[in-house]
Amino acid sequence: MLAGLLALAGPAALSTAGPGAAADPDPRDGRRAQTSDGVRGERARDVPDWLRGTVPRAVPTEWWVAPGVRVSEWDEDSVRGPVRAQLITVKWRTPGLVVDYGNAGPVRSTATVPQILGRRSNVVGGVNGDFFDISDTGAPIGVGVERTRGLLHGRKVGWNSAFVIAGNGRPDIGRVEVVSRIRQHPDIDIATLNAPNVPEDSIGLYTPAWGKAAGTRVTGDSRRGGVRVVRIQGGRVVGKSTRLPKGAPIKGRILIGRGKGADALRALKLGSRATITSTVRGVAGPTGVRGRPRVAITGDAFLIRDGVLADLDDEILHPRTAIGIDYDTQTLLMLVVDGRQDFSRGYTMRELAEAMAELGADEALNLDGGGSSTMVARRPGSGLVTVNEPSAGFARRVANVVELRYRRPR
C-alpha cells in the first residue's frame, strides 16, 4: 500500500526551475511549452487552494515487479477533474538491482519505451526520459550518461537539471555540465556534445555515438559562409570544410562551428595534433551534484529541491512523468500521470510537484510529458507491459528512458 509514502513534504515556494523547454512557446500566453510535442495543454479550472484540499484516492492496484521494485496504479477525484496515476517505487540498495540510462543505440535514434527496454533481457521496468528534438533530429536536449558506454551527449550551459547515480550508487538530483576540450587548444570553447543543434557563434562536437551525420539540420539550415567543419581522426586534423557531412556514420570526431565558433576553428591546421576529451561533472554551487555521475538523464525543471517545492505553473494540464528521491526510505519514485483523456485530465506542474511531495520525495525532477509519458513494467505472467495509457493511444517513439534491471545475485 501507499501509506508509507504519503508523508507531507516541507515548506513551499522557492523558484528553482530549470532552463527553457524543448518546444515552441504556447501561442496563447508566450510561455515555453511543457512537453516535447508542443501540444497546447488545456487550462485547469481556477480553483482556490482551500477548495482543492486533499485529493481522495481509490485503493491502488499493486504488484511486485522484482525484489525492491513495486508498481502502484490508482484513480483520484478532484474538483478539477479525474486523474489516473502510476508509480514505480524502487529500493535502490536492493542487491542485483540496477538503475541506468537507456536508449535505442545511436544518440539521434528514437524508439518506443517498450522497444528500448526490450533490448536487454533482465529489464524489469522504466519510464520515458529527457525532452528531445521531436520534429527533426530526434536527439535528446540535455545530458545522457550510461553505465557501460559512459557520456553520450550533453551541453556545457543550459538544460542541465538532471537525475544522476553517483559513483557510490547513491541517487541525486541537481545540475550537471558537459565540458569538452581540445588539449592543444584550451582556449577554444566547445558548447555541446552530440546535441540536436549547434548554437550560433558556438562549436558543437559530434562523435560516433551520434549515429549518421545530420547535415544542415544541426545548424538551423546554415550551409556556408559562417559554418566550418573540422574532422579529427587518430588525434590529428584530417579535414577542414564548409560542407556539413550528411547521411554517413561519423568516424573519429567532427567539430562544427557557427559564426564566431567557425572563426575559432581556423586555429586547427591540417595535420596538426588535436586531442579531444569530454567529461560530465556537477555544476559548481549548491544546486550542483557532487563528482562525476555514472548515470545521468536530464529534465526541464526541478519540482522539489531539499524538500522545498519550486514555484511552478498551475494552469496548463498535460500528461506528466517525474522522478524523485525519498532519502529517508532510500526509495526512488517514478511517477506517470495520464492526461488528455476523459478518464484523466493530467496535472499542472505545480500539481506534479505537490504529488511528488505527498509521496515522500525530498528531491524531484520533471521529465518529458505529453504523448511521451510512458511507464513499462514486468507483470507476472505477462512479461513487460505498458502500465499507463499514453495520450495518443499508443506508445510514442522517444529519445531515452530511465531503465531498471534486476539480476538475482549469485
N, C-alpha and C positions, 0 to 999 in steps of 0.2 A: 504493500500500500504506500501512498504518498505522504502519509502523516509525518514521517521523519524528515521530509524535505520542505515542509511548508512553514518554516520559521521566517518571520518578517525580517527584512534587512534594515540597515541603519538609515540615517537621515538622508533627505533627498536634495537634489538640485545643485549639482556642480557641473558646469558645462565642460565636458572633455571629449566632445565629438571629434571624429577624425576628419581628414580632408574630404574634398568633394567626391561625388558619386560617379558611377560609370556611364550613365546615360544622360540624355539632354534634360534640361530643366522642365518641370511640369509647366506647360504654357499658361496655365490658369493663374499661377502665382509667382513664376520666375524662380522658384527654388529648385534645387537639384532633385532629379528623380531618385527614387529609393530602391530601385531594382535594375538589374542589367537590361531587362526587356523594355524599360522605359514606359510601360503601360501606365496610363493615368489612373491612379487609385481613387476609389470612391471616398467621399468625405464622411468621416464618422459623425454620428449625431452629437451635437453640442450638449453635453450633459454635465451639470456641476458635480464636483468631486463628492459632495456629501450624498448625492443620489446614486453614484456608481457603487460605492461600498464594496463589500466582499462579494466576489462572484461565486454563486453556487455551482458546484461541480458534480456531475454524475459519478457514480462509482466507476473507477477506471478498469479497463481490461488490461491485464498484465501477463507477461510471460518472461521466463529467463531465456536469454539468447546464448549465454555461455557463463561460466563462473565469473562473477563480478559484473556482469552486463545484463541489464533488465530493461524491457520496453513497457511503457505505460501509455494508454490511449484513453482520452476522456472527452466528453462534451461539456460545455459550460454555457449557462444562460446569463445574459446581462441586459441592462436597459438599452444598450447599443445594438443588441442582436446576438444570435448564437455563434459559438466558436467551437471548433474541434481542434484538439492539440495532441501531439505525440511527443513522448520524451524517452530518450535513452539515458539511463544512468550508468556510469562506468566507475567502478572502484579501480583506480589506475594502478594500485600497488598489487593487484591480483597476479600471482605467478603465471606466466605464459601469455599474458595479455599485452598487446602492443597497440599503441595509438600512433598513426602515421598519416602523412600526406599521400594522396593517390591521384593519378590522372591516367589518361589513355595512352601515354607514351611521349610523343613529342609535345613540347610546351604548347604549341598552337593548335593541337588536335583537340576535338571535343567528342564526348560520348555521354550516354545517359549514366546516371548514378548506378543503376544495376549493372550496366556493362563495365564500368570502371571497377566496381567492387568485385565483379565476377572474374577478373583477371588473375586473382590469387585464390588458391584452394582453401586457405584457412581463414578467409574473411568472414566475420560474423555480423557486420553492420557498418553503418556510416551515414553521413548526411552530405549534401552539396556544400561547396566551399566558397571561394572568392568570387567577387564580381568579375566579369570578363567582357571582352570586345565582341559582343554577341553578333553584331551586324557585319563584321569584316574579318579580321584575322582569327578570331576565336580564342586569342591568348588571354590569360588572366591579367588583371590590372596590377596586382601587387606582388608580394614576395611568396616564393614557394621553396621549401626545403624538405627533401625526403631522406629517410634514414639511410637508404642504400646509395642513391645517386647523388646525395648532397644538395647543394644550392643549384636550383634550376632557373629561377627568374627573380627579378625584383628591380627596385629603383632606390636611388640614394635619398631622394626627397619626395614626399607625397605618397599617400596610400600605404602607410607603414604601420597601421594599427593591427596587431597580429595575435593569434593564439600560437603558443610555442610549447615544445617539450625541451627542457634544458638537458644538458649532458648528464645530470644526475637522475633523470627520469621525472623530475617534478614539472608539472604544467604551469604555465604563466600566461598572462595577457598583458601586453604592453607594446611599445614602439620598437621596431627594428629598422635597420637600413642596410642596403647592399652597397659595398664600396668596391669598385673595380679600378685597378691602377695599371699603368704601363711602367714597369720598373725603371726603364731607361729614360722615361719622360714623366716624372712625378707631377709636373705642372699641368699636364693635360687631364682635365676632369671628365670622367665618364658618368653620365647621368643614369643610364638604365642598362639592364641585362635581360635580354630576351623579352622585351616589353612590346606591347602591341603598337607603340608609336615612339618615334624619336622626337622629343620636344624641340621647338625652334631654338636655334642658337646653342644646341647641345650635341652630345655624342652618345650614340647607343651602341652597345656591344651585342653581337649575336654569335652563338656557339652551335655545335651540332645538336645540342638538346632542343633547340628551337624547332627543328624539322626543316621543311622546304622553305627556301628564301621567298619572301612575300613581295619583293619589288617595291614599287612606289606606295604600296598600302601602308608602310610604316613611316612614310614621310609626308603624309597628307597629300599624296599625288604629286609632290615636287619631284621633278625629273633631273634637271640640270641647273646650272647657274646658282650655286648656293648649296649643292649637295656633293659630298665627297665620300668615296668608298675606299677603305684600305683593307686589303686581305693579308692575313698573317698565318703562316704555317711554319711549324718547326722552330718557332721563336724568332722568325725573321719576316720582314715585309716582302711579300712576293707579288703584290699587285696594288695599283692605285688607279682609280677611275672615277668618272662622274655617272657611270651607268650602274643602276641598282640591280643586283642579282635577283633572279626570279625563277621559281619552279624547281630548282635543283637543291638537293640536300647540302647543308653548309659543311664545309671542310675547314678545319682549323678555327680561326677567329675572324670575324668581319666587324670592322668599325665603320659606322655610318655617321657622318657629321652633317649638320644643317647650319647654315649661316656662320656664326662665329665658331661653332663647332667644326665646320668644314675648314675654316681658316686654320684652326689649331692643328688639324691633321696634316697640314703641309710640312710640319716638322719631321714627319716619319718618311724617311727616304728609302727608295727601293734597295733591298739588300741589307738594310740596317737591322740590328737586333731590336726585338720588341717582345718582351716577356710580360704577359698579362696575368694578373691574379684577381680573383673575385672572392670576397668574404661577406658573410652576414653577421651582424652584431647588434646589440642593443643600442638604441639612441641614448646619448648622454642625458642625464637628468632623471627626475623622479618618475616619469612615465615610461622610461626605457626598461627593457628586460635585461637581465644580467647575462653576460658572457655570450657565447655563440651557440644558438639553438641547434639541436639535432633534427627537429621538426619545426616547420613554420608554415602558417597559412594566414592570409590577411583578410580583413573585412573592412567595412567603410566607417564604422563608428564604434567607440566604446559605449556600452549600455550601462555598465557599473564599473567603478574603479574604487578599490579599497572599501567596498560596502556602500559607496555613495552613488546614487542614481544620477546619470547625466541629464542635462536639460535638453529634451528631445521633442520632436514633432508629435503632437497629439491630435492630428486632424486627418491624415491620409491613411487609408486602410490597404493593406497588402497581405498576401501570404508571407510568412516570415520564417527564417532559420537563424538560430542563435546558438552559441556555445558558451558555457560558463563553468566556473570552478568553485566548488564548496570546499574550502581548506579544512574546515572543522571535521567533516566526514570523509575527506580525501576522495571526493566524488566529482567526476566530470558530468555536466548536464548538457545534453544536446537536444534542443527543443525545435520542433517544426509545428507551425500553426497554419492550417489550411485557410484559404481565402478565395475571394471572387466567386463564391458558390453559395447557393441558397442555405445550405446547412452550416456554413461557416463564413463569416464576414471578413476574417483576417484581423490583424492587430495594427494599431498605430505603433510608432517607435516607442513612445512612452509606455504604452501597454505592454510591449515586449519586455522592456526593462523592468517594469513592475512585476511581471510574471516570473522573470528570472530571479528577482529578489525574493519573491514568495517561495520559490523552490529552493532557496538557500544559497544562491550564488554570491560570492564575495567579489568576483570579477566576471564580466560578461562582455561578449563581442557580437555585433550584428554581422552575419554572413549574408550572402546574396539571397534575395527573396523572389517574390513574384512567381512566375512559372518555373523558376529554378528550384524552389523549395521542395526537396525530396528526402524522405527517410527510407532507408532499406535496412532490414534486419533478418537474421535467420530465425525461422519459426519451426518448431518441432514438427517433423513430418512433411514440411513444405519447402525446405531449403531457404534461399534468400528471397524475400518478398518485399514489395513496396508497401510500406505501412500506411502512409498518408494518401491523400487524393490530390495529386498535382492539379493545379488550376486549369491547365489546358486539356485535361482528361487523359494525359499520357506523360511519361517521364521525358523531360526536355534534355537535350544534349547540353552539357556544362563543361567547364574547363578543368575542374578538380574537385576533390572531396576530402573530408576528414574520414579516415579509414580505421576500422577496428579489426584486429586479427587476434585469434586465440589458437595456441597450440599447447596441448597438455604437457606439462613438464615431465621429463623422464626421471 
